[in-house]
Amino acid sequence: MTQVKAGDKVRIHYTGTLADGTTFDSSEGREPLEFTVGSGEIIPGLDKALPGMTAGDKKTVEIPCAEAYGEANPDAKQAIPRAQVPADIPLDIGTRLQLQTPQGQAMPVVVAEVTEEHVVLDANHPLAGQDLTFAIELVSIG
C-alpha cells in the first residue's frame, strides 16, 4: 500500500476537539479536506501526523498549541476608546468583528472586554494557546 509522504495531495476526514472534549471543527457531513502534505496549508502538528499513513487508516493525534495556532499573544489585544466604536456595532463579549488595517487588509478580531471607556479587541486566532486533538481518517492519497 502507498504511504503518505511530503508533497502528496491527500484527502482526510477529521474532528478537532479541545481539552474539555468540545468539538471546534469537523468535516462530518462535508467533503473531505484536501491539501498537500508538508506545504504549510494546515497546522504543523496535523501535517506531521500524516506521513506513513495509508488510505483508510484512522488515528487520533494530540497537538500542543505550539504546533497548532501558537501561544496567545498579549500584544494582539488592543484597547480602543469606546467613543470611537460606531453605535451600530455589537459589543457583546465574544462577538467577531472585522477591522481594516492601514494597508487595507481585513483583520478578524473578537470583542474581549467592554468597559464604560474602552473596548478591548483581540486579534489572536480563536484557538491560540489551546492544545488540540484531532481524530483523522485518511480517505485518499493522490
Backbone as CSV, one residue per row, in Angstrom:
resi,resn,N_x,N_y,N_z,CA_x,CA_y,CA_z,C_x,C_y,C_z
1,MET,0.838,-1.198,0.000,0.000,0.000,0.000,0.874,1.251,0.000
2,THR,0.382,2.254,-0.667,1.093,3.527,-0.731,0.972,4.267,0.590
3,GLN,2.109,4.750,1.085,2.120,5.524,2.324,2.271,7.004,2.000
4,VAL,1.631,7.840,2.805,1.716,9.290,2.627,3.142,9.760,2.850
5,LYS,3.587,10.686,1.981,4.878,11.355,2.161,4.697,12.827,1.807
6,ALA,5.654,13.642,2.197,5.610,15.074,1.895,5.448,15.265,0.394
7,GLY,4.591,16.204,0.013,4.341,16.502,-1.385,3.110,15.801,-1.940
8,ASP,2.594,14.789,-1.218,1.389,14.092,-1.674,0.158,14.945,-1.419
9,LYS,-0.776,14.906,-2.362,-2.083,15.526,-2.154,-2.941,14.464,-1.477
10,VAL,-3.550,14.828,-0.347,-4.357,13.875,0.411,-5.744,14.461,0.683
11,ARG,-6.645,13.558,1.047,-7.981,13.949,1.486,-8.216,13.252,2.818
12,ILE,-8.642,14.035,3.812,-8.899,13.464,5.136,-10.261,13.915,5.656
13,HIS,-10.845,13.056,6.463,-11.964,13.462,7.314,-11.354,13.673,8.693
14,TYR,-11.901,14.618,9.435,-11.324,14.945,10.741,-12.393,15.489,11.674
15,THR,-12.120,15.353,12.964,-12.878,16.028,14.005,-11.857,16.596,14.972
16,GLY,-11.911,17.901,15.185,-10.999,18.574,16.106,-11.707,18.892,17.403
17,THR,-11.063,18.537,18.524,-11.656,18.813,19.837,-10.661,19.539,20.735
18,LEU,-11.221,20.249,21.710,-10.426,20.941,22.723,-10.172,19.995,23.889
19,ALA,-9.352,20.443,24.847,-9.007,19.613,26.005,-10.242,19.175,26.793
20,ASP,-11.298,19.994,26.789,-12.513,19.636,27.542,-13.468,18.752,26.739
21,GLY,-13.051,18.360,25.517,-13.871,17.477,24.699,-14.799,18.196,23.723
22,THR,-14.852,19.527,23.790,-15.705,20.305,22.894,-15.184,20.210,21.456
23,THR,-16.055,19.893,20.519,-15.677,19.865,19.104,-15.652,21.293,18.576
24,PHE,-14.519,21.701,17.970,-14.418,23.043,17.402,-14.513,23.030,15.890
25,ASP,-14.293,21.877,15.261,-14.405,21.776,13.804,-14.472,20.310,13.418
26,SER,-15.167,20.041,12.312,-15.274,18.676,11.827,-15.639,18.707,10.348
27,SER,-15.187,17.697,9.625,-15.560,17.570,8.218,-16.825,16.726,8.062
28,GLU,-17.410,16.290,9.162,-18.605,15.454,9.108,-19.701,16.159,8.308
29,GLY,-20.263,15.431,7.359,-21.318,15.993,6.527,-20.811,16.862,5.385
30,ARG,-19.500,16.950,5.241,-18.893,17.749,4.176,-17.926,16.870,3.396
31,GLU,-17.420,17.435,2.309,-16.377,16.748,1.552,-15.118,16.671,2.427
32,PRO,-14.277,15.658,2.224,-13.025,15.598,2.982,-12.159,16.832,2.694
33,LEU,-11.328,17.186,3.650,-10.370,18.277,3.492,-9.256,17.785,2.575
34,GLU,-8.943,18.578,1.547,-7.893,18.206,0.597,-6.752,19.215,0.690
35,PHE,-5.525,18.714,0.759,-4.350,19.581,0.852,-3.110,18.787,0.481
36,THR,-1.992,19.497,0.323,-0.716,18.861,0.017,0.097,18.749,1.309
37,VAL,0.515,17.544,1.638,1.270,17.294,2.872,2.607,18.036,2.820
38,GLY,2.936,18.725,3.908,4.212,19.422,4.017,4.243,20.787,3.359
39,SER,3.102,21.269,2.867,3.075,22.542,2.143,2.742,23.736,3.030
40,GLY,2.396,23.474,4.304,2.033,24.575,5.199,0.578,24.990,5.067
41,GLU,-0.231,24.205,4.369,-1.649,24.535,4.199,-2.466,24.269,5.458
42,ILE,-1.973,23.408,6.339,-2.671,23.089,7.586,-1.701,23.295,8.744
43,ILE,-2.216,23.186,9.964,-1.342,23.402,11.126,-0.229,22.353,11.151
44,PRO,0.963,22.737,11.636,2.122,21.839,11.592,1.914,20.487,12.270
45,GLY,1.275,20.474,13.427,1.101,19.213,14.152,0.273,18.202,13.397
46,LEU,-0.732,18.672,12.677,-1.555,17.767,11.886,-0.789,17.301,10.649
47,ASP,-0.057,18.219,10.040,0.772,17.885,8.876,1.771,16.772,9.211
48,LYS,2.393,16.858,10.392,3.405,15.871,10.808,2.814,14.496,11.098
49,ALA,1.503,14.442,11.360,0.869,13.172,11.734,0.574,12.279,10.536
50,LEU,0.605,12.832,9.331,0.144,12.085,8.159,1.164,11.174,7.486
51,PRO,2.452,11.563,7.368,3.391,10.664,6.690,3.398,9.263,7.307
52,GLY,3.376,8.273,6.426,3.366,6.875,6.869,1.976,6.267,6.900
53,MET,0.933,7.118,6.885,-0.435,6.588,6.877,-0.767,6.062,5.476
54,THR,-1.696,5.113,5.402,-2.193,4.609,4.125,-3.693,4.874,4.062
55,ALA,-4.253,4.878,2.858,-5.686,5.141,2.679,-6.502,4.210,3.574
56,GLY,-7.461,4.792,4.281,-8.308,4.025,5.198,-7.832,4.052,6.634
57,ASP,-6.552,4.422,6.866,-6.036,4.489,8.236,-6.758,5.571,9.027
58,LYS,-6.937,5.292,10.334,-7.506,6.265,11.256,-6.555,6.399,12.432
59,LYS,-6.465,7.606,12.974,-5.673,7.804,14.189,-6.152,9.059,14.892
60,THR,-5.791,9.149,16.157,-6.075,10.338,16.945,-4.739,10.934,17.350
61,VAL,-4.579,12.240,17.099,-3.323,12.910,17.430,-3.587,14.081,18.353
62,GLU,-2.719,14.219,19.348,-2.787,15.357,20.267,-1.726,16.351,19.829
63,ILE,-2.152,17.595,19.632,-1.266,18.619,19.085,-1.130,19.753,20.088
64,PRO,0.092,19.983,20.604,0.287,21.098,21.532,0.092,22.428,20.804
65,CYS,-0.296,23.453,21.540,-0.601,24.740,20.909,0.550,25.262,20.057
66,ALA,1.799,24.954,20.425,2.950,25.424,19.646,2.943,24.866,18.229
67,GLU,2.317,23.692,18.022,2.247,23.091,16.690,0.849,23.235,16.083
68,ALA,0.029,24.100,16.722,-1.318,24.365,16.212,-1.375,25.844,15.811
69,TYR,-1.990,26.665,16.657,-2.127,28.095,16.334,-1.249,28.981,17.204
70,GLY,-0.307,28.366,17.929,0.646,29.116,18.739,0.061,29.588,20.056
71,GLU,0.925,30.176,20.851,0.514,30.756,22.133,-0.292,32.025,21.868
72,ALA,-1.185,32.342,22.776,-1.902,33.617,22.684,-0.888,34.737,22.918
73,ASN,-0.928,35.756,22.080,-0.003,36.884,22.166,-0.706,38.055,22.846
74,PRO,-0.240,38.443,24.056,-0.902,39.550,24.750,-0.855,40.857,23.944
75,ASP,0.150,41.001,23.072,0.256,42.219,22.259,-0.797,42.266,21.153
76,ALA,-1.503,41.162,20.930,-2.538,41.135,19.897,-3.873,41.667,20.428
77,LYS,-3.890,42.065,21.689,-5.081,42.696,22.276,-4.861,44.192,22.304
78,GLN,-5.908,44.928,21.937,-5.779,46.381,21.908,-7.057,47.014,22.442
79,ALA,-6.861,47.977,23.335,-7.990,48.745,23.872,-8.176,49.983,23.005
80,ILE,-9.421,50.204,22.600,-9.719,51.414,21.847,-10.811,52.177,22.601
81,PRO,-10.805,53.505,22.494,-11.843,54.279,23.179,-13.232,53.871,22.682
82,ARG,-14.126,53.630,23.621,-15.480,53.192,23.249,-16.160,54.225,22.354
83,ALA,-15.847,55.485,22.542,-16.448,56.546,21.746,-16.103,56.419,20.258
84,GLN,-15.022,55.712,19.936,-14.622,55.548,18.535,-15.354,54.395,17.839
85,VAL,-16.125,53.624,18.595,-16.849,52.489,18.034,-18.250,52.958,17.626
86,PRO,-18.611,52.807,16.354,-19.954,53.220,15.931,-21.044,52.538,16.760
87,ALA,-22.114,53.246,17.023,-23.191,52.763,17.893,-23.858,51.495,17.368
88,ASP,-23.818,51.255,16.054,-24.491,50.081,15.496,-23.647,48.810,15.536
89,ILE,-22.424,48.898,16.056,-21.543,47.729,16.159,-21.866,46.990,17.457
90,PRO,-22.193,45.683,17.385,-22.479,44.930,18.617,-21.200,44.746,19.444
91,LEU,-21.318,44.944,20.745,-20.143,44.847,21.622,-20.290,43.772,22.684
92,ASP,-21.007,42.707,22.370,-21.105,41.592,23.302,-19.777,40.857,23.328
93,ILE,-19.344,40.419,24.513,-18.102,39.654,24.643,-18.200,38.431,23.731
94,GLY,-17.142,38.190,22.958,-17.108,37.050,22.054,-17.574,37.373,20.644
95,THR,-18.127,38.573,20.430,-18.574,38.949,19.090,-17.374,39.066,18.163
96,ARG,-17.485,38.444,16.995,-16.409,38.510,15.999,-16.665,39.708,15.088
97,LEU,-15.633,40.509,14.919,-15.695,41.685,14.055,-14.548,41.623,13.066
98,GLN,-14.596,42.477,12.075,-13.504,42.552,11.114,-13.073,44.006,10.994
99,LEU,-11.795,44.252,11.228,-11.228,45.584,11.094,-10.438,45.649,9.803
100,GLN,-10.116,46.845,9.394,-9.274,47.029,8.220,-7.964,47.657,8.679
101,THR,-6.850,47.045,8.287,-5.539,47.579,8.653,-5.264,48.824,7.809
102,PRO,-4.278,49.624,8.222,-3.927,50.796,7.406,-3.532,50.418,5.971
103,GLN,-3.085,49.156,5.770,-2.708,48.690,4.434,-3.916,48.162,3.652
104,GLY,-5.117,48.210,4.270,-6.334,47.782,3.593,-6.666,46.309,3.737
105,GLN,-5.903,45.571,4.560,-6.170,44.144,4.747,-7.230,43.941,5.827
106,ALA,-8.063,42.918,5.648,-9.063,42.578,6.645,-8.386,41.848,7.800
107,MET,-8.757,42.209,9.031,-8.184,41.567,10.212,-9.332,41.173,11.148
108,PRO,-9.534,39.856,11.345,-10.594,39.432,12.258,-10.186,39.672,13.706
109,VAL,-11.132,40.143,14.508,-10.913,40.374,15.929,-12.143,39.889,16.691
110,VAL,-11.965,39.716,17.994,-13.058,39.316,18.868,-13.152,40.344,19.990
111,VAL,-14.370,40.713,20.350,-14.575,41.616,21.483,-14.224,40.827,22.746
112,ALA,-13.173,41.271,23.446,-12.686,40.543,24.614,-13.141,41.173,25.938
113,GLU,-13.362,42.488,25.933,-13.714,43.194,27.173,-14.377,44.511,26.791
114,VAL,-15.364,44.915,27.588,-16.039,46.187,27.346,-16.194,46.901,28.680
115,THR,-15.725,48.144,28.728,-15.923,48.993,29.908,-16.628,50.267,29.441
116,GLU,-16.892,51.153,30.372,-17.510,52.441,30.009,-16.616,53.224,29.061
117,GLU,-15.289,53.101,29.256,-14.347,53.916,28.490,-13.729,53.210,27.284
118,HIS,-13.526,51.882,27.382,-12.777,51.178,26.346,-13.465,49.905,25.876
119,VAL,-13.064,49.478,24.675,-13.414,48.166,24.146,-12.076,47.491,23.834
120,VAL,-11.876,46.285,24.377,-10.647,45.542,24.106,-10.940,44.537,23.001
121,LEU,-10.177,44.647,21.910,-10.310,43.747,20.774,-9.108,42.815,20.733
122,ASP,-9.375,41.541,20.497,-8.336,40.509,20.499,-8.166,39.971,19.083
123,ALA,-6.957,40.144,18.506,-6.672,39.669,17.147,-5.999,38.294,17.135
124,ASN,-5.837,37.656,18.302,-5.299,36.296,18.330,-6.259,35.358,17.595
125,HIS,-5.722,34.282,17.001,-6.577,33.247,16.435,-7.438,32.711,17.585
126,PRO,-8.700,32.408,17.347,-9.563,31.916,18.432,-9.024,30.666,19.135
127,LEU,-8.179,29.877,18.470,-7.636,28.668,19.084,-6.203,28.846,19.586
128,ALA,-5.682,30.073,19.554,-4.323,30.322,20.064,-4.274,29.956,21.542
129,GLY,-3.174,29.328,21.943,-2.980,28.951,23.343,-3.671,27.663,23.735
130,GLN,-4.305,26.984,22.789,-5.043,25.766,23.108,-4.353,24.541,22.504
131,ASP,-4.270,23.479,23.308,-3.838,22.184,22.801,-5.051,21.555,22.118
132,LEU,-4.832,20.914,20.981,-5.931,20.367,20.190,-5.776,18.870,19.997
133,THR,-6.890,18.190,19.814,-6.888,16.767,19.493,-7.663,16.590,18.194
134,PHE,-7.087,15.832,17.275,-7.749,15.548,16.002,-7.902,14.049,15.831
135,ALA,-9.121,13.620,15.541,-9.384,12.258,15.079,-9.403,12.366,13.562
136,ILE,-8.486,11.662,12.906,-8.382,11.779,11.441,-8.548,10.420,10.770
137,GLU,-9.064,10.477,9.557,-9.163,9.294,8.710,-8.614,9.703,7.351
138,LEU,-7.615,8.984,6.883,-7.046,9.253,5.561,-7.954,8.615,4.517
139,VAL,-8.642,9.470,3.752,-9.595,8.989,2.750,-8.860,8.542,1.486
140,SER,-7.929,9.402,1.007,-7.222,9.043,-0.212,-5.895,9.778,-0.328
141,ILE,-5.009,9.230,-1.149,-3.722,9.830,-1.487,-3.726,10.040,-2.995
142,GLY,-3.320,11.237,-3.409,-3.203,11.494,-4.841,-4.418,12.103,-5.459
